[in-house]
Amino acid sequence: MGERKSILLRLDPVVHDALARWAGDELRSSNAQIEFLLRRALAAAGRLPSGAGPIPRRGRPPRETGADGD
């Protein structure tokens, strides 16, 4: 995947607060929640480009289990 784009987004403070609460409920950042919602809307409208990769996973990588099963 190429370099990620940055944009400035102006939101009504009440909308931002609602978005932040929703993102927190789903253990996402506000930015990740916005991208998730935009991708879902694009897919529903049939406008998500076929070359759009998955949303990159953030945070700690999954724990690897060793040969002894720990």
Biotite code that builds the C-alpha atoms (Angstrom):
import biotite.structure as struc

atoms = struc.array([
    struc.Atom([0.000, 0.000, 0.000], chain_id="A", res_id=1, res_name="MET", atom_name="CA", element="C"),
    struc.Atom([1.238, 3.492, -0.805], chain_id="A", res_id=2, res_name="GLY", atom_name="CA", element="C"),
    struc.Atom([1.666, 6.471, 1.434], chain_id="A", res_id=3, res_name="GLU", atom_name="CA", element="C"),
    struc.Atom([-1.435, 7.464, 3.409], chain_id="A", res_id=4, res_name="ARG", atom_name="CA", element="C"),
    struc.Atom([-3.051, 10.829, 2.653], chain_id="A", res_id=5, res_name="LYS", atom_name="CA", element="C"),
    struc.Atom([-3.756, 13.433, 5.315], chain_id="A", res_id=6, res_name="SER", atom_name="CA", element="C"),
    struc.Atom([-6.741, 15.778, 5.187], chain_id="A", res_id=7, res_name="ILE", atom_name="CA", element="C"),
    struc.Atom([-8.141, 18.486, 7.417], chain_id="A", res_id=8, res_name="LEU", atom_name="CA", element="C"),
    struc.Atom([-11.719, 17.733, 8.440], chain_id="A", res_id=9, res_name="LEU", atom_name="CA", element="C"),
    struc.Atom([-13.961, 20.258, 10.158], chain_id="A", res_id=10, res_name="ARG", atom_name="CA", element="C"),
    struc.Atom([-16.772, 18.754, 12.206], chain_id="A", res_id=11, res_name="LEU", atom_name="CA", element="C"),
    struc.Atom([-19.531, 20.118, 14.377], chain_id="A", res_id=12, res_name="ASP", atom_name="CA", element="C"),
    struc.Atom([-18.338, 19.553, 17.976], chain_id="A", res_id=13, res_name="PRO", atom_name="CA", element="C"),
    struc.Atom([-21.453, 17.513, 18.806], chain_id="A", res_id=14, res_name="VAL", atom_name="CA", element="C"),
    struc.Atom([-20.859, 15.271, 15.781], chain_id="A", res_id=15, res_name="VAL", atom_name="CA", element="C"),
    struc.Atom([-17.199, 14.880, 16.765], chain_id="A", res_id=16, res_name="HIS", atom_name="CA", element="C"),
    struc.Atom([-18.139, 13.896, 20.322], chain_id="A", res_id=17, res_name="ASP", atom_name="CA", element="C"),
    struc.Atom([-20.614, 11.301, 19.038], chain_id="A", res_id=18, res_name="ALA", atom_name="CA", element="C"),
    struc.Atom([-18.013, 9.939, 16.610], chain_id="A", res_id=19, res_name="LEU", atom_name="CA", element="C"),
    struc.Atom([-15.373, 9.762, 19.346], chain_id="A", res_id=20, res_name="ALA", atom_name="CA", element="C"),
    struc.Atom([-17.750, 7.849, 21.647], chain_id="A", res_id=21, res_name="ARG", atom_name="CA", element="C"),
    struc.Atom([-18.654, 5.436, 18.837], chain_id="A", res_id=22, res_name="TRP", atom_name="CA", element="C"),
    struc.Atom([-14.975, 4.915, 17.997], chain_id="A", res_id=23, res_name="ALA", atom_name="CA", element="C"),
    struc.Atom([-14.204, 4.247, 21.662], chain_id="A", res_id=24, res_name="GLY", atom_name="CA", element="C"),
    struc.Atom([-17.002, 1.688, 21.860], chain_id="A", res_id=25, res_name="ASP", atom_name="CA", element="C"),
    struc.Atom([-15.432, -0.173, 18.932], chain_id="A", res_id=26, res_name="GLU", atom_name="CA", element="C"),
    struc.Atom([-11.855, 0.239, 20.217], chain_id="A", res_id=27, res_name="LEU", atom_name="CA", element="C"),
    struc.Atom([-10.843, 2.453, 17.286], chain_id="A", res_id=28, res_name="ARG", atom_name="CA", element="C"),
    struc.Atom([-9.381, 5.933, 17.061], chain_id="A", res_id=29, res_name="SER", atom_name="CA", element="C"),
    struc.Atom([-11.623, 8.660, 15.678], chain_id="A", res_id=30, res_name="SER", atom_name="CA", element="C"),
    struc.Atom([-9.494, 8.663, 12.515], chain_id="A", res_id=31, res_name="ASN", atom_name="CA", element="C"),
    struc.Atom([-9.857, 4.896, 12.057], chain_id="A", res_id=32, res_name="ALA", atom_name="CA", element="C"),
    struc.Atom([-13.610, 5.165, 12.666], chain_id="A", res_id=33, res_name="GLN", atom_name="CA", element="C"),
    struc.Atom([-13.950, 7.833, 9.965], chain_id="A", res_id=34, res_name="ILE", atom_name="CA", element="C"),
    struc.Atom([-11.997, 5.690, 7.491], chain_id="A", res_id=35, res_name="GLU", atom_name="CA", element="C"),
    struc.Atom([-14.089, 2.627, 8.398], chain_id="A", res_id=36, res_name="PHE", atom_name="CA", element="C"),
    struc.Atom([-17.335, 4.549, 7.834], chain_id="A", res_id=37, res_name="LEU", atom_name="CA", element="C"),
    struc.Atom([-16.138, 6.106, 4.572], chain_id="A", res_id=38, res_name="LEU", atom_name="CA", element="C"),
    struc.Atom([-15.065, 2.723, 3.210], chain_id="A", res_id=39, res_name="ARG", atom_name="CA", element="C"),
    struc.Atom([-18.401, 1.192, 4.203], chain_id="A", res_id=40, res_name="ARG", atom_name="CA", element="C"),
    struc.Atom([-20.297, 4.034, 2.495], chain_id="A", res_id=41, res_name="ALA", atom_name="CA", element="C"),
    struc.Atom([-18.156, 3.744, -0.650], chain_id="A", res_id=42, res_name="LEU", atom_name="CA", element="C"),
    struc.Atom([-18.726, -0.025, -0.786], chain_id="A", res_id=43, res_name="ALA", atom_name="CA", element="C"),
    struc.Atom([-22.486, 0.385, -0.296], chain_id="A", res_id=44, res_name="ALA", atom_name="CA", element="C"),
    struc.Atom([-22.579, 2.907, -3.154], chain_id="A", res_id=45, res_name="ALA", atom_name="CA", element="C"),
    struc.Atom([-20.505, 0.636, -5.394], chain_id="A", res_id=46, res_name="GLY", atom_name="CA", element="C"),
    struc.Atom([-17.705, 3.206, -5.447], chain_id="A", res_id=47, res_name="ARG", atom_name="CA", element="C"),
    struc.Atom([-14.944, 1.524, -3.417], chain_id="A", res_id=48, res_name="LEU", atom_name="CA", element="C"),
    struc.Atom([-11.992, 1.122, -5.813], chain_id="A", res_id=49, res_name="PRO", atom_name="CA", element="C"),
    struc.Atom([-10.876, -2.458, -6.361], chain_id="A", res_id=50, res_name="SER", atom_name="CA", element="C"),
    struc.Atom([-7.305, -1.414, -5.562], chain_id="A", res_id=51, res_name="GLY", atom_name="CA", element="C"),
    struc.Atom([-8.205, -0.175, -2.071], chain_id="A", res_id=52, res_name="ALA", atom_name="CA", element="C"),
    struc.Atom([-6.255, -2.279, 0.372], chain_id="A", res_id=53, res_name="GLY", atom_name="CA", element="C"),
    struc.Atom([-7.490, -3.270, 3.797], chain_id="A", res_id=54, res_name="PRO", atom_name="CA", element="C"),
    struc.Atom([-7.361, -0.822, 6.674], chain_id="A", res_id=55, res_name="ILE", atom_name="CA", element="C"),
    struc.Atom([-3.962, -1.369, 8.316], chain_id="A", res_id=56, res_name="PRO", atom_name="CA", element="C"),
    struc.Atom([-4.095, -2.950, 11.742], chain_id="A", res_id=57, res_name="ARG", atom_name="CA", element="C"),
    struc.Atom([-2.891, -0.679, 14.498], chain_id="A", res_id=58, res_name="ARG", atom_name="CA", element="C"),
    struc.Atom([-1.631, -1.428, 17.959], chain_id="A", res_id=59, res_name="GLY", atom_name="CA", element="C"),
    struc.Atom([0.198, -4.390, 19.365], chain_id="A", res_id=60, res_name="ARG", atom_name="CA", element="C"),
    struc.Atom([0.751, -7.318, 16.998], chain_id="A", res_id=61, res_name="PRO", atom_name="CA", element="C"),
    struc.Atom([-0.910, -10.616, 17.919], chain_id="A", res_id=62, res_name="PRO", atom_name="CA", element="C"),
    struc.Atom([1.031, -12.751, 20.351], chain_id="A", res_id=63, res_name="ARG", atom_name="CA", element="C"),
    struc.Atom([2.867, -15.636, 18.752], chain_id="A", res_id=64, res_name="GLU", atom_name="CA", element="C"),
    struc.Atom([2.672, -19.019, 20.456], chain_id="A", res_id=65, res_name="THR", atom_name="CA", element="C"),
    struc.Atom([5.855, -20.984, 20.710], chain_id="A", res_id=66, res_name="GLY", atom_name="CA", element="C"),
    struc.Atom([6.395, -24.673, 20.041], chain_id="A", res_id=67, res_name="ALA", atom_name="CA", element="C"),
    struc.Atom([5.582, -25.419, 23.694], chain_id="A", res_id=68, res_name="ASP", atom_name="CA", element="C"),
    struc.Atom([2.157, -23.744, 23.364], chain_id="A", res_id=69, res_name="GLY", atom_name="CA", element="C"),
    struc.Atom([2.787, -20.705, 25.613], chain_id="A", res_id=70, res_name="ASP", atom_name="CA", element="C"),
])
